[in-house]
Amino acid sequence: MTNYNFEKVFKTFRKHYNQVPLELFKDDPYKTLISTVLSSRTKDEVTLKASKRLFSKAKNLEQLGQLEIRSIQGLIYPVGFYKTKAKHLKMLAYRILEAFRGEIPETREELMSLPGVGRKTANLVLNRAFGIPAIAVDTHVHRISNMLGWVKTKTPEQTEKELVKILPKKYWSEINRLFVSIGRQYTTKKRLEEFLRKESLDFKMQ
């Protein structure tokens, strides 16, 4: 049986954890959903500032739906694909108000039915807003999971499927925030390897 050292890895990563900026909104389903949609292909610091600007004008779904698309664009610029995201946000607000009576959905399938919401975004919202275990795999989770030898995959989608098979459910809600925090601190392969070696964590040379 493969020894993945899950407990040792998570204990070490918790010790070195720095808060991920968007966790600021984790107790608010509306703000969590909107900021996570904005975060795609965008640095967290940029997303955080854009989210705060948007929330100053749209404190809820009703106010978001009332904003003109051009106004949303101006508030969220310079997030990546800001024009497309502005359209998605307005459509998303209408859909939640009409189809879900203004309540943010609490299932992956319902979340993924919303404009601009993919699997990773849905899983992050489930984790952050509702405390529902789900493995949200981004580039950091994908890269570090492969380095640790937990998976041998080419894409984040493949990584999620493999992690679901081997990772105990008690770690599902933690893996994204911990791995993102470590990935942000040790941005290069060399620095990450040095960190893992210093902490006596086994990893695969890549």
C-alpha positions as CSV (number, residue, x, y, z in Angstrom):
1,M,0.0,0.0,0.0
2,T,1.4,3.4,-1.0
3,N,2.3,5.7,1.9
4,Y,1.2,9.2,1.0
5,N,2.1,10.9,4.3
6,F,-1.1,12.9,4.2
7,E,-1.1,13.8,7.8
8,K,2.5,15.0,7.8
9,V,2.0,17.1,4.6
10,F,-1.1,18.8,5.9
11,K,0.4,19.4,9.3
12,T,3.4,21.0,7.7
13,F,1.4,23.1,5.3
14,R,-0.9,24.3,8.1
15,K,2.2,25.5,10.0
16,H,3.3,27.6,7.0
17,Y,-0.1,28.8,5.9
18,N,-0.7,32.4,4.9
19,Q,-4.3,33.4,4.4
20,V,-5.4,33.4,0.8
21,P,-6.9,36.8,0.0
22,L,-10.3,35.7,-1.2
23,E,-11.0,33.8,2.0
24,L,-11.9,37.3,3.3
25,F,-15.4,36.6,1.8
26,K,-15.8,33.0,3.0
27,D,-18.7,33.7,5.3
28,D,-20.8,35.4,2.6
29,P,-22.1,33.0,-0.2
30,Y,-22.8,36.0,-2.5
31,K,-19.4,37.6,-2.2
32,T,-17.7,34.2,-2.3
33,L,-19.4,33.2,-5.6
34,I,-18.8,36.6,-7.3
35,S,-15.2,37.0,-6.2
36,T,-14.4,33.4,-7.2
37,V,-15.9,33.9,-10.7
38,L,-13.7,37.1,-11.0
39,S,-10.6,35.2,-9.9
40,S,-10.2,33.0,-12.9
41,R,-7.0,33.8,-14.8
42,T,-6.4,36.7,-12.4
43,K,-4.1,37.3,-9.5
44,D,-5.8,37.3,-6.1
45,E,-4.6,40.8,-5.2
46,V,-6.2,42.2,-8.4
47,T,-9.4,40.1,-7.8
48,L,-9.7,41.3,-4.2
49,K,-9.5,45.0,-5.2
50,A,-12.0,44.5,-8.1
51,S,-14.4,42.6,-5.8
52,K,-14.4,45.3,-3.2
53,R,-15.1,47.9,-5.9
54,L,-18.0,45.9,-7.2
55,F,-19.4,45.1,-3.8
56,S,-19.4,48.8,-2.9
57,K,-22.0,49.3,-5.7
58,A,-23.7,45.9,-5.7
59,K,-24.1,44.7,-2.1
60,N,-26.5,41.9,-3.2
61,L,-27.8,40.0,-6.3
62,E,-30.6,42.5,-6.8
63,Q,-28.2,45.4,-7.0
64,L,-25.8,43.5,-9.2
65,G,-28.6,42.7,-11.7
66,Q,-29.6,46.4,-11.9
67,L,-26.1,47.5,-12.9
68,E,-25.4,48.1,-16.6
69,I,-22.8,45.7,-18.1
70,R,-20.6,48.6,-18.9
71,S,-20.7,49.7,-15.3
72,I,-19.7,46.2,-14.1
73,Q,-16.8,46.2,-16.6
74,G,-15.5,49.5,-15.2
75,L,-15.7,48.2,-11.6
76,I,-14.0,44.9,-12.2
77,Y,-11.3,46.0,-14.7
78,P,-8.4,44.9,-14.9
79,V,-9.4,41.3,-14.1
80,G,-8.8,38.8,-16.9
81,F,-11.6,38.6,-19.5
82,Y,-13.4,41.4,-17.7
83,K,-15.9,42.1,-20.5
84,T,-17.0,38.4,-20.6
85,K,-17.1,38.2,-16.8
86,A,-19.3,41.4,-16.6
87,K,-21.9,39.7,-18.9
88,H,-21.7,36.5,-16.9
89,L,-22.2,38.3,-13.6
90,K,-25.3,40.1,-14.8
91,M,-26.8,36.9,-16.2
92,L,-25.8,35.0,-13.1
93,A,-27.6,37.5,-10.9
94,Y,-30.8,37.2,-12.9
95,R,-30.6,33.4,-13.0
96,I,-30.2,33.0,-9.2
97,L,-33.0,35.5,-8.6
98,E,-35.3,33.7,-10.9
99,A,-34.4,30.0,-10.7
100,F,-33.2,29.8,-7.1
101,R,-35.3,32.5,-5.4
102,G,-32.3,34.6,-4.7
103,E,-30.4,31.9,-2.8
104,I,-26.9,30.9,-3.8
105,P,-27.2,27.2,-4.8
106,E,-25.5,24.6,-2.5
107,T,-24.9,21.8,-5.0
108,R,-22.1,21.5,-7.6
109,E,-24.6,20.7,-10.4
110,E,-26.7,23.8,-9.6
111,L,-23.7,26.1,-9.3
112,M,-22.3,24.8,-12.6
113,S,-25.5,25.7,-14.3
114,L,-24.7,29.4,-13.7
115,P,-23.0,31.5,-16.3
116,G,-19.2,31.6,-15.8
117,V,-19.1,28.9,-13.1
118,G,-17.0,25.8,-13.9
119,R,-16.2,22.9,-11.7
120,K,-13.3,24.5,-9.8
121,T,-15.3,27.6,-9.0
122,A,-18.2,25.5,-7.9
123,N,-16.0,23.4,-5.6
124,L,-14.4,26.5,-4.1
125,V,-17.9,28.0,-3.3
126,L,-19.0,24.8,-1.7
127,N,-15.9,24.8,0.5
128,R,-15.7,28.5,1.4
129,A,-19.3,29.5,1.6
130,F,-21.0,26.3,2.8
131,G,-18.3,24.1,4.4
132,I,-19.2,21.3,2.0
133,P,-16.2,19.0,1.3
134,A,-15.1,19.2,-2.3
135,I,-11.6,19.1,-3.9
136,A,-11.0,22.3,-5.8
137,V,-8.0,21.8,-8.1
138,D,-6.1,24.8,-9.5
139,T,-2.6,25.0,-10.8
140,H,-1.1,25.0,-7.3
141,V,-3.0,21.9,-6.2
142,H,-2.2,20.2,-9.5
143,R,1.5,21.0,-9.4
144,I,2.2,20.1,-5.7
145,S,0.1,16.9,-5.8
146,N,2.2,15.7,-8.7
147,M,5.4,16.7,-6.9
148,L,4.4,14.9,-3.8
149,G,3.8,11.8,-5.9
150,W,0.2,11.6,-4.9
151,V,-0.9,11.6,-8.5
152,K,0.7,11.4,-11.9
153,T,-1.5,13.5,-14.1
154,K,-1.4,16.0,-16.9
155,T,-4.4,18.3,-16.1
156,P,-6.2,19.7,-13.1
157,E,-9.3,17.7,-14.1
158,Q,-7.4,14.5,-14.0
159,T,-5.8,15.5,-10.7
160,E,-9.2,16.0,-9.1
161,K,-10.4,12.6,-10.2
162,E,-7.3,10.9,-8.8
163,L,-7.4,12.8,-5.5
164,V,-11.0,11.9,-4.9
165,K,-9.9,8.2,-5.0
166,I,-7.0,8.5,-2.5
167,L,-7.4,11.6,-0.3
168,P,-9.4,11.1,2.9
169,K,-12.5,13.3,2.9
170,K,-11.4,15.2,6.0
171,Y,-8.7,16.9,3.9
172,W,-10.9,17.9,1.0
173,S,-11.9,21.3,2.3
174,E,-8.3,22.2,3.3
175,I,-6.3,21.1,0.3
176,N,-7.0,24.1,-1.9
177,R,-6.3,26.9,0.6
178,L,-3.2,25.2,2.0
179,F,-1.7,24.2,-1.4
180,V,-2.5,27.6,-2.9
181,S,-0.8,29.3,0.1
182,I,2.3,27.2,-0.2
183,G,2.3,27.6,-4.0
184,R,2.1,31.3,-3.7
185,Q,5.1,31.4,-1.3
186,Y,7.3,29.0,-3.3
187,T,6.6,30.1,-6.8
188,T,9.4,28.2,-8.6
189,K,10.1,24.5,-8.8
190,K,13.5,25.0,-7.2
191,R,12.1,26.9,-4.2
192,L,9.3,24.5,-3.7
193,E,11.7,21.5,-3.8
194,E,14.0,23.3,-1.2
195,F,11.0,23.8,1.0
196,L,9.8,20.2,0.8
197,R,13.3,19.0,1.4
198,K,13.8,21.3,4.4
199,E,10.5,20.0,5.9
200,S,11.6,16.3,5.3
201,L,8.7,15.7,2.9
202,D,9.2,13.2,0.2
203,F,8.7,14.4,-3.4
204,K,9.3,13.3,-6.9
205,M,12.0,14.9,-9.0
206,Q,10.5,16.4,-12.1
